[in-house]
Amino acid sequence: QVQLEESGGGLVQPGGSLRLSCAFSGGTFRFYDMAWYRQPPGKQRELVARISTSDSTNYSDSAKGRFTISRDNAKRTVNLQMNSLKPEDTAVYYCNTQHVRYGQSSWGQGTQVTVSS
């Protein structure tokens, strides 16, 4: 059973940076697409960035140019580098994985990111 564990959240001032990490276990990492979602207070969960097994990436409009998703198949981790953070980036950030063939999806527990002065 796939398990995901996020880390790296916290409180940061506007304009600052954070790096989120997600550790993957319980499966063959290279067979899974990986993604970061977020859920702002009182709003629905939304896609932030996705990276495929072939390292193809896509970003939400709000993340483009500020966030970078990457994966390390040897370490079985996926990272989200977030720069130029804004108060509207405040949310719980979730790691998600989906098997490329069977479609099995798993979620992490989430990590809180708060952007405030």
N, C-alpha and C positions, 0 to 999 in steps of 0.2 A: 504494500500500500504506500503510495506516494505521500510524503510529508514535506511541508515547506515551512521554513522558519525565517521570518523577516527580522532585520536589525538595522540600526542606524537612524531611526527617527529621533525627534527632539524639538527643542525650541530654537528658532533662529530668527534673526532680525531681517526685515525686508532688504533685499539685495544680496543676502548671504547665500551660502551653498550647503547642501547636505548630500551625502552619498548613502543610499539605501542598498542593503544586500539581502539576498534571499538564498538560503541554503537548501538544496534539494536532496532528498534521500528516498530510498524505497523503490527505485526504478532505474531504467537506463536513460540517463539524462539526455543523451544526444538524440533520442527519439521524441523529445517533447518540445513543442513551442512554448515559449515563456512570455509572460506579460506582467505589467504592473497596472493595477486599477487603483482608484481612490474614491472615497466617499466623504464629501464635505458634510458638515453638520446640517442636518435637515434635508439633505438631497440624496438622489440616487447614486449608486455606484457607477463610475464611468471609467472607460479605458484611458490610460495615460500613454502607454507605449507597449509595443509587442516586438519580439525578436523570434525569428523562425529558427529551425534546426540548421538552416543554411546561412544564418546571420543576416537575413533580410529584416529590415526594421520598418516600422511605421509608428507615427506619433499622432496624438490628438493635436488640434490646432493650437491649444493653449500650451502644449509642451514643446512644439517645434522651435528649434533655435535656442532653447534653454536647457532642455533635458536630454540626456544620452543614455540609452539602454545598451548593455553589453552582457555577454555571457562568457563563462570560462568553463569549457567542457571538462577540463582536467580536474578542476576544483568543484565542479557541479554547483556553480553559483551563477546568479544573474544579478546585475547591479543596475542601479538607476542613479546617475549623477545629475543632481538638480542644481542649477545655477540661477542667479538673478531671481531669487524666490520672491513671491508676492504674497500679501495676506490672503488672497483668494486661492492660494495653493494649500491653505490649511485644510487638512483632511486626514482620515485614516487611510494609509496606503497598504494595499494588499498585493501579494504575489500570487500569480495564477499560472497553472500549467495545463497543457492539453496534449494528449498523445496524438501524433500526426496521423496515425492509421486508425486507431480505435476510438478516438474522441474522448477518452477518459479525462475528466477535468478535476483539478484539486485546488484548494485555496489555503493560504496561510492564515494566521490569526490576525494579522494586521499590525502596523506600527504607526503611531501618531506623529504627524508632522504639524507643527504650529509655527506660523510665520507672523511675528508680532514684535513691535518695538516696546 
